[in-house]
Amino acid sequence: MGATISDPIITLLDSLPKARNDFFKFRIILECACVAETAINASQAERDEISRLHEQLLGAIDKENLEAASLADVEFHMAIIEASANVVSIQVARSLYDLMQKGVQKSHELSKENDEIWRVLARQHDDINDAVQARDGTRAATAMRQHIEYQRALSEKHFEDKSREQLVEKRRAWSAQSV
């Protein structure tokens, strides 16, 4: 089922800026609701798993291991969704796992040469984890929203920069043809 849902969405996200923005909005709807539910109702074992994945993510960031950080990041988010115990949300999220992985990898790629972005991402994950561990659903949802909005802004800036680079290349090609 995952490929049935995610493959066409991946194509859409790669070709249409509005679709990328809509995917971030979808993640806000899904993940903010799930993290609030998780913060309130998760078992201690689920909280421990979320915390373990959080520490794994921070360790990978410290080692500047982009691949391990991306995997731990997605698993952190998936553990939160799964701990919400909403079987529909879990199925939808699992169906979109590859898409989430691609989005997280892109976010990490955009930040790999910028230590401040890494620090911001780490602090955001700290805030999410702290709120879940404190059983504060409102604070957890707010932290998740801020985190996903930050990722959306990174993505938007990346695609804007990419578009500008393409314009410069076109100008150079036109100039070369004129000479």
C-alpha positions, 0 to 999 in steps of 0.5 A: 500500500505504501508505494501505491500512496507515496510514489505518485505523491513523490512525483507530485512533490518534485514537480509542484511547489504547492504540493510540497507545502501541502505535504507539510500542512498534512504532516502538521495535521497528522503529527501534532494530533498524534504527539498530543495524544502520545504525550497524554496516553503513551505507556512508559515503554513507548516513552522510553522508546521515543527517548531512546530514538531521540538520543540516537538522533542526537548522537548521529547529529554529533557525529555528523552522520547524515544517513544515521540522523535521517533514519533516527529522525524518521523513526522518532517521528514514527514512534510518536505516531505509533504511540498515539495508538490511532490505527488509521494514523499509523497505517497512513504514516507507515504508507508514507514512510518512504516519503517521510524518509525522503523529506527528512533526508532533504531537510538534513541535506539542507542543513549538513553544512550549517551547524546552526540549523543542526543545533535548531533541529536538535533543540526542536527534537529536545522540546518535542521529547521533553513535552512527551516525557512530561505528558504535556500534550499542548506543549508537545503539539506546539513543539511539533508544529514549530519543528515541521514549520521550520522544515517547511521554511528550509525546504522553501528556501532550498527550492527558491535558491535552486530556482535562482541558480537555474535562472543564472544558468539560463542567463549564462547560456543565453549570453554564451549563445549571443557571443 
